[in-house]
Amino acid sequence: TAKKGALAQDAIAAAALKPFTADAVAKRTGLDAKVIQKLDAELAGKTKKALVVAGGVASATPSGLELEAAVNLLNAALGADGATIDRTRISRQSGGQYGQLKQLLADIEASKVEMLIIAGTNPGYSAPPELKFAETIKKVPTIICCNDRVDETGALANFLAPASHYLEAWGDALPFEGVYSIQQPVIRPLYETRSLEGHLIQWFGASGVVASLAPYLKKDAKPVGNHPGKEDAIEARFETGAWYRYLRAHWKKNVYPKANAVSGFDDFWETLLRQGVWESPEATRKAPSFRSRETVALLPKAIAEPVKRQGLKNKEISVISSVGLGDGADANNGHLQELPDPITRTTWDAYVMVSPKTFRDEGFANGDIVEIRPAGSEKAAKYAVIMVPGVHDDVVAIPLGYGRTHAGAVANGLGANAFTFSRQQEATIEKASGVALAADGKLYRQALSGFEVSLTKTGDNERLAIPQGSQVIDVHYRGILSFATLDQYKKDQGAGIHTHPPLKDLWEDHNYTLKWGMSVDLTKCTGCSACVIACQE
């Protein structure tokens, strides 16, 4: 891309990238320079077709910002903007930032917050320890938690007001500029709950804090006609709720005029409910310009010196989001706890993954208990060791989602909370970069990986909950191609065909009168394990 890429004539970018030659990177990282050059040639041959992706665990490190800057620069050089990247459709689906949580706690410390309403988040479980979330919010006079249970954050609140599940509530969204979507409930609330928006309208409308919300609290009139049932049941059946009335009025006032529709609002609304989305024909989307100078400024000035690792004393930790539990929000679901991880095959507990070399050098056995302690920290957690090919020799990896204390009977007490290893990271960025910064002009992030930890053997071992037959390679040799001689075939028509040895079963054979089948295209399998969850049902 140096000769024909979008940054071919950018002298600033060329100067910043000069220290990062293939030979220099190979010398520091141990990668073969030929591999780097081959990858460079393949990308250069796919300008306007290639896409380089960052994010996830790789970006949640102290050097994550530098990584994302490098990836943006690579995509610009490859001509990805406007081709494989559409910057005109910037997603608005995740707008919160860690820095906003930090600022909230600073406002609490300054006695600027008298009431705190928490919904759809659980920082009492996931915030880094140095933020001291639990200690700080105790200074707020009134805390209302709208989560679906008394979770780690709800346990710190004065009041619990569970909001309805999204399948029980109305709602709308603006995921992209000009794209308006509507959310309809599919069932009535299973419990006596309101939507989060219904809570807010009731609290602030009835109290007079927001006078404009009061009219929406007036209940709908009962429809004319003969309706069977008790009077209060009839009223409840036809009562749409304050949030629905507010939502419909908002669309009528703010969205419907943009449609320039010939028909009335009722027809527009009915069509919207059928289609679920309305896209404004007049929406203008302008792609933000790529700021080469600001991006280059975020790059490292030189290749970092490799850290000398010494056994278990200073490994680097990588905290991952597991396929089944994710960040732990749904950890109380027994089906997800029972789901074998597609890589480790473990269930029902946290673990620490180590490379085969580390496993052999340290004389580990699967299930050996080690204590993991971040460098300079007094806090430690215990994990069971499991060997996983593909893990770097200098790295150990642990999953998120475990260590819940207020999730429910299923999840409480299972494993350790990996969020306790996370740290706050701050970076100074030019305001011209367009990145949303905190009030002090800095960017704050929660880093989950890339820290130094030590592992200490405890001498204990616990049996890992791994499905029978997992982690067995060539115990019973299985050839790539089944074959047999003619004489063997005459004696046994199944000769040469691999069959599994009989496995023990807890249950007696069942005479199925009806059988279901599932077909999975393994060439497209990503390990999402949705098929496994479906079979559990």
C-alpha positions in Angstrom: 0.0 0.0 0.0 3.0 2.3 0.3 2.9 3.1 -3.4 -0.8 3.0 -4.3 -2.7 3.3 -1.0 -4.8 6.2 0.2 -1.9 7.4 2.4 0.7 6.9 -0.3 1.6 10.6 -0.3 1.2 11.2 3.4 4.7 12.1 4.7 3.6 12.3 8.3 2.2 8.7 8.2 5.3 7.5 6.4 7.6 9.0 9.0 5.6 7.5 11.9 5.6 4.1 10.4 9.3 4.1 9.5 10.5 2.3 12.7 8.0 -0.6 12.1 9.7 -2.5 9.2 9.0 -6.2 8.8 12.6 -7.0 10.0 12.3 -4.8 13.0 8.9 -6.2 14.1 10.2 -9.8 13.5 13.2 -9.2 15.6 11.2 -8.0 18.6 8.2 -10.3 18.3 9.7 -13.5 17.1 7.4 -13.6 14.0 9.0 -14.6 10.7 9.6 -11.5 8.6 8.5 -13.4 5.5 5.1 -14.0 7.1 4.7 -10.3 7.7 5.8 -9.5 4.2 3.4 -12.1 2.7 0.5 -10.7 4.7 1.4 -7.1 3.6 1.4 -8.3 -0.1 -1.9 -10.0 0.3 -3.5 -6.9 1.8 -1.9 -4.6 -0.7 -3.5 -6.7 -3.5 -6.9 -6.3 -2.1 -7.3 -2.5 -1.8 -11.0 -1.4 -1.4 -11.8 -5.1 -0.7 -9.9 -5.8 2.5 -10.9 -5.0 6.1 -8.7 -5.0 9.2 -10.6 -5.4 12.5 -9.7 -4.6 16.1 -11.8 -4.7 19.2 -12.6 -7.3 21.8 -9.9 -8.6 24.1 -7.1 -7.2 21.9 -8.4 -3.6 22.4 -9.2 -4.0 26.1 -5.5 -3.7 27.0 -3.2 -0.8 28.1 -2.1 -0.6 24.4 -5.6 -1.0 23.0 -5.8 2.6 21.9 -2.6 2.3 19.9 -3.9 -0.9 18.3 -7.1 0.8 17.2 -5.2 3.7 15.8 -3.0 1.4 13.8 -6.1 -0.5 12.5 -7.8 2.7 11.4 -4.6 3.8 9.6 -4.3 0.4 7.9 -8.0 0.6 6.7 -7.4 4.1 5.4 -4.3 2.9 3.5 -6.3 0.0 2.0 -9.1 2.3 0.8 -11.6 0.6 3.1 -13.5 3.8 3.7 -16.6 3.8 1.5 -15.9 0.3 0.4 -15.8 -2.3 3.3 -16.4 0.4 5.9 -19.5 2.6 5.7 -18.9 5.5 8.0 -22.1 7.2 7.1 -24.1 4.6 9.1 -22.5 5.1 12.5 -24.2 2.9 15.0 -25.9 4.6 18.0 -26.7 1.3 19.7 -23.9 1.6 22.3 -23.2 5.1 23.3 -22.1 4.8 26.9 -18.5 5.3 28.0 -16.5 4.2 31.0 -15.5 7.9 31.5 -19.2 8.8 32.1 -19.3 6.3 35.0 -16.1 7.8 36.4 -17.6 11.3 36.2 -20.8 10.2 37.9 -18.8 8.9 40.9 -16.9 12.2 41.0 -20.2 14.1 41.1 -21.4 11.8 43.9 -18.2 12.6 45.9 -18.9 16.3 45.4 -22.5 15.8 46.7 -24.0 16.8 43.4 -26.3 13.7 43.2 -29.4 13.3 45.4 -31.1 10.5 43.5 -29.5 7.8 41.4 -31.6 5.6 39.1 -29.8 2.5 37.8 -31.2 0.3 34.9 -29.8 -2.3 32.6 -26.3 -2.2 34.1 -24.4 -3.8 37.0 -21.3 -1.9 37.8 -21.4 -3.3 41.3 -20.1 -6.5 39.6 -18.2 -5.3 36.6 -16.5 -2.0 37.6 -12.7 -2.1 38.3 -11.9 -2.2 42.0 -9.9 1.0 41.9 -13.2 2.9 41.0 -14.6 2.0 44.5 -18.1 2.0 43.1 -19.8 0.2 46.0 -18.3 2.6 48.6 -19.0 5.7 46.6 -22.7 5.3 45.7 -23.5 4.7 49.4 -23.2 8.5 49.7 -26.3 9.0 47.5 -29.4 9.6 49.6 -31.8 7.8 47.3 -30.8 4.9 45.0 -33.4 3.1 42.8 -32.4 0.0 40.9 -34.6 -1.1 38.0 -32.8 -4.3 37.2 -34.7 -7.6 37.1 -33.3 -8.8 40.4 -31.4 -7.8 43.5 -28.0 -8.1 41.8 -24.7 -6.9 43.0 -25.7 -3.3 42.2 -29.3 -3.7 43.4 -28.1 -4.9 46.8 -26.7 -1.4 47.3 -29.9 0.4 46.4 -32.6 1.8 48.7 -35.5 0.7 46.4 -35.9 -2.0 43.8 -38.4 -1.2 41.0 -37.9 -4.0 38.3 -38.6 -2.8 34.8 -40.5 -5.1 32.4 -38.5 -7.3 30.0 -38.2 -5.7 26.5 -40.5 -8.4 25.1 -43.2 -7.1 27.5 -42.8 -3.4 26.7 -43.2 -0.8 24.0 -40.1 1.1 22.8 -38.4 2.7 19.9 -34.9 3.3 18.7 -32.8 5.3 16.3 -30.0 2.8 15.5 -28.7 4.8 12.6 -29.4 8.4 11.4 -32.7 8.4 9.6 -33.7 4.8 10.6 -36.6 4.8 13.1 -37.7 1.5 14.6 -40.6 0.6 16.8 -40.7 -2.1 19.5 -43.9 -3.9 20.3 -44.6 -6.1 23.3 -45.3 -9.7 22.4 -46.8 -10.7 25.8 -48.3 -8.9 28.8 -45.9 -8.5 31.7 -45.5 -11.8 33.6 -45.2 -9.9 36.9 -46.5 -6.6 38.2 -43.9 -4.5 36.4 -43.8 -1.4 34.2 -41.4 -0.5 31.5 -38.4 1.7 32.6 -40.0 4.6 30.7 -43.3 4.0 32.4 -41.5 4.2 35.7 -40.0 7.6 34.8 -43.3 9.1 33.6 -45.1 7.9 36.7 -42.4 9.2 39.1 -41.7 12.5 37.5 -45.2 13.2 36.1 -47.2 12.4 39.2 -44.8 14.3 41.5 -45.0 17.4 39.3 -41.2 17.5 38.7 -41.9 17.3 35.0 -45.3 18.9 34.5 -45.5 18.0 30.8 -45.6 14.3 31.6 -48.7 14.5 33.8 -51.3 14.4 30.9 -50.0 10.9 29.9 -51.0 9.5 33.3 -54.7 9.9 32.5 -56.0 6.4 31.7 -57.7 5.5 28.5 -61.5 5.5 28.4 -63.2 2.1 28.3 -64.3 1.3 24.7 -68.0 1.6 24.0 -69.9 -1.7 23.9 -70.6 -4.8 26.0 -67.4 -6.3 27.4 -67.6 -9.4 29.6 -65.8 -9.5 32.9 -65.4 -7.4 36.0 -65.2 -3.6 35.6 -61.6 -3.3 36.9 -60.5 -6.2 34.7 -62.1 -4.6 31.6 -60.3 -1.3 32.4 -57.0 -3.1 32.8 -57.5 -5.0 29.5 -57.9 -1.8 27.5 -55.5 0.5 29.4 -52.5 1.1 27.1 -50.3 2.8 29.8 -48.6 6.2 30.1 -45.5 5.1 28.2 -47.5 4.0 25.2 -49.4 7.3 25.1 -46.2 9.2 25.4 -44.5 7.1 22.7 -47.4 7.5 20.2 -47.6 11.3 20.8 -43.8 11.6 20.3 -44.0 9.8 16.9 -47.0 11.9 15.9 -45.2 15.2 16.7 -41.6 14.5 15.8 -41.4 11.7 13.3 -44.7 11.7 11.3 -44.2 15.2 9.9 -40.9 14.0 8.3 -42.8 11.3 6.3 -44.8 13.9 4.2 -47.5 11.3 4.2 -50.8 11.8 2.3 -52.7 9.6 4.8 -53.3 10.5 8.4 -51.2 9.6 11.4 -53.4 6.6 12.3 -52.6 5.0 8.9 -48.9 5.8 9.3 -48.9 4.3 12.7 -50.6 1.1 11.6 -48.1 0.7 8.7 -45.2 1.3 11.1 -46.5 -1.4 13.5 -46.7 -3.9 10.6 -43.2 -3.1 9.1 -41.4 -2.3 12.4 -39.2 0.4 10.9 -39.5 3.6 8.9 -36.5 5.1 7.1 -36.6 8.8 6.4 -36.1 9.6 2.7 -34.7 13.0 3.6 -32.1 11.7 6.1 -28.6 13.1 5.3 -25.7 11.1 6.3 -22.2 12.6 6.2 -19.2 10.4 6.7 -16.7 11.9 9.2 -13.4 12.7 7.5 -10.4 10.6 8.4 -8.0 12.6 10.5 -4.6 11.2 9.5 -2.5 13.5 11.7 -4.5 12.8 14.9 -4.5 9.1 14.2 -0.8 9.0 13.7 -0.3 10.9 16.9 -1.8 7.9 18.8 0.7 5.4 17.4 3.6 4.2 19.5 6.9 5.8 18.8 8.8 2.6 18.8 8.3 -1.2 19.2 8.0 -2.0 22.8 10.8 -4.1 24.4 9.7 -7.7 25.0 9.2 -8.6 28.7 11.3 -11.3 30.0 9.0 -14.0 31.5 10.1 -16.3 34.4 8.0 -19.3 34.9 4.8 -18.5 36.8 6.1 -15.3 38.4 5.2 -12.8 35.7 2.7 -14.1 33.1 0.5 -11.8 31.2 -3.2 -12.2 31.8 -5.9 -12.2 29.1 -9.5 -11.9 30.2 -12.0 -13.2 27.7 -15.7 -13.2 27.2 -16.9 -16.8 27.1 -19.3 -18.1 24.5 -21.9 -19.2 27.1 -21.8 -16.6 29.8 -20.5 -13.5 28.0 -20.1 -10.8 30.7 -22.1 -12.7 33.3 -25.5 -10.9 32.9 -27.2 -14.3 32.1 -25.1 -16.4 34.5 -28.2 -17.6 36.4 -29.4 -19.5 33.4 -28.6 -23.2 34.1 -28.7 -24.0 30.3 -25.8 -21.6 29.8 -23.8 -23.0 32.8 -24.3 -26.5 31.4 -23.1 -25.5 27.9 -19.6 -26.8 27.3 -17.2 -24.1 26.1 -16.4 -24.8 22.4 -12.7 -24.7 23.1 -12.1 -25.9 26.7 -15.3 -28.0 27.0 -15.6 -27.0 30.6 -18.9 -26.3 32.4 -20.2 -24.9 35.7 -17.0 -23.2 36.8 -14.2 -20.7 35.9 -10.8 -21.9 34.9 -7.4 -20.6 33.8 -6.1 -21.6 30.4 -2.3 -22.2 30.0 -0.3 -23.3 27.0 0.9 -26.9 26.6 4.5 -25.8 27.2 3.6 -24.1 30.5 1.5 -27.1 31.4 4.4 -29.5 30.9 7.2 -27.3 32.3 5.2 -26.7 35.6 4.1 -30.3 35.9 0.4 -29.3 35.9 -2.5 -31.7 35.7 -5.9 -30.5 34.6 -7.8 -29.2 37.6 -4.8 -28.1 39.6 -5.7 -25.1 41.7 -3.5 -22.0 41.4 -3.8 -18.6 43.0 -3.6 -15.7 40.5 -2.4 -12.3 41.9 -2.0 -9.1 39.8 1.4 -7.4 40.2 1.3 -4.9 43.0 -2.1 -6.0 44.2 -3.2 -7.6 47.5 -6.3 -9.3 45.9 -6.0 -12.8 44.5 -8.3 -15.4 43.1 -8.2 -19.2 42.7 -8.7 -20.9 39.4 -8.4 -24.5 38.1 -5.8 -25.0 35.4 -6.7 -26.4 32.0 -4.3 -26.9 29.1 -5.4 -25.3 25.9 -3.3 -25.5 22.7 -3.0 -22.1 21.0 -2.5 -20.1 24.2 0.8 -18.2 24.1 3.5 -19.5 26.4 3.7 -16.2 28.2 0.0 -15.7 28.6 -2.7 -17.2 30.9 -6.4 -16.6 30.1 -9.5 -16.6 32.3 -13.2 -16.1 31.4 -15.7 -13.4 32.5 -19.1 -14.2 33.8 -18.3 -16.1 37.0 -18.0 -15.0 40.6 -21.5 -13.7 40.9 -22.8 -13.2 44.4 -26.3 -11.8 43.7 -27.4 -13.4 40.5 -29.5 -16.3 41.8 -29.5 -19.8 43.1 -27.8 -21.2 40.0 -24.9 -18.8 39.5 -24.1 -17.6 43.0 -20.7 -18.9 44.2 -19.5 -20.4 40.9 -15.9 -19.4 40.1 -14.2 -16.1 40.6 -15.0 -12.7 39.2 -12.5 -11.8 36.5 -13.6 -8.2 36.5 -11.6 -7.7 39.7 -8.5 -8.0 37.5 -9.5 -5.1 35.3 -8.0 -1.6 35.7 -8.6 1.9 34.7 -6.6 3.3 31.8 -6.4 6.9 30.9 -5.0 8.6 27.8 -4.4 12.1 26.7 -5.9 12.8 23.2 -6.2 15.9 21.2 -9.7 17.4 21.2 -9.5 17.8 17.5 -9.5 14.0 17.1 -13.3 14.0 17.6 -13.2 11.4 20.4 -15.6 12.1 23.2 -13.4 13.0 26.2 -14.0 13.5 29.9 -14.3 16.9 31.6 -10.6 16.9 32.3 -9.8 16.3 28.6 -8.7 12.7 29.0 -10.1 9.4 27.6 -10.8 6.8 30.3 -11.2 3.1 29.5 -11.6 -0.1 31.4 -8.7 -2.4 30.5 -9.3 -6.1 31.0 -6.1 -7.7 29.7 -2.4 -7.1 29.2 -1.4 -7.0 32.9 1.3 -8.9 34.7 0.2 -11.6 37.2 1.8 -14.3 39.2 0.5 -17.8 39.6 1.1 -19.8 42.8 0.4 -23.5 43.1 -1.8 -24.4 46.1 -1.3 -28.1 45.9 -5.1 -28.7 45.5 -6.9 -30.2 42.6 -10.6 -30.4 41.7 -12.2 -32.4 39.0 -13.3 -30.3 36.1 -16.9 -30.7 34.8 -16.0 -31.7 31.3 -18.3 -33.8 29.1 -17.4 -37.4 28.7 -15.1 -38.0 25.6 -13.8 -34.4 25.5 -10.1 -33.6 25.2 -9.3 -37.1 23.9 -7.1 -37.2 20.8 -6.2 -40.4 19.1 -6.8 -42.6 22.1 -8.6 -44.8 19.6 -6.8 -44.2 16.3 -9.1 -42.9 13.6 -7.8 -42.9 10.1 -8.5 -40.1 7.6 -9.9 -42.6 5.1 -11.7 -45.9 5.9 -10.3 -48.9 4.0 -10.1 -52.7 4.1 -8.9 -55.6 2.0 -11.4 -57.8 0.1 -10.8 -60.7 2.5 -11.4 -58.4 5.5 -14.6 -57.2 3.9 -15.9 -60.7 3.2 -15.4 -61.6 6.9 -16.9 -58.3 8.2 -18.7 -55.7 6.1 -17.9 -53.1 8.7 -14.2 -53.7 8.5 -12.1 -50.5 8.4 -14.9 -48.3 9.5 -14.2 -46.4 12.7 -16.8 -46.7 15.4 -16.8 -45.2 18.9 -16.4 -47.5 21.8 -19.6 -47.9 23.9 -20.0 -45.0 26.4 -21.5 -45.3 29.8 -24.9 -43.7 30.2 -26.9 -42.6 33.2 -30.2 -43.4 31.6 -31.9 -46.5 30.2 -32.5 -46.8 26.5 -35.7 -45.0 25.5 -38.0 -46.3 22.8 -38.7 -43.1 20.8 -41.9 -42.9 18.9 -41.0 -39.6 17.4 -37.5 -38.4 16.5 -36.2 -35.0 15.6 -33.1 -34.3 13.5 -30.8 -31.3 13.3 -28.6 -30.5 10.3 -25.5 -28.3 10.9 -23.2 -27.1 8.1 -19.9 -27.5 9.8 -18.1 -25.5 7.1 -20.0 -22.5 8.5 -19.8 -23.4 12.2 -18.4 -20.6 14.5 -18.8 -22.4 17.7 -21.7 -20.3 18.8 -23.3 -23.4 20.4 -26.9 -22.4 19.7 -27.5 -25.9 18.5 -26.3 -27.4 21.8 -28.7 -25.1 23.7 -31.5 -26.1 21.4 -30.9 -29.8 22.1 -30.8 -29.1 25.9 -34.5 -28.1 25.6 
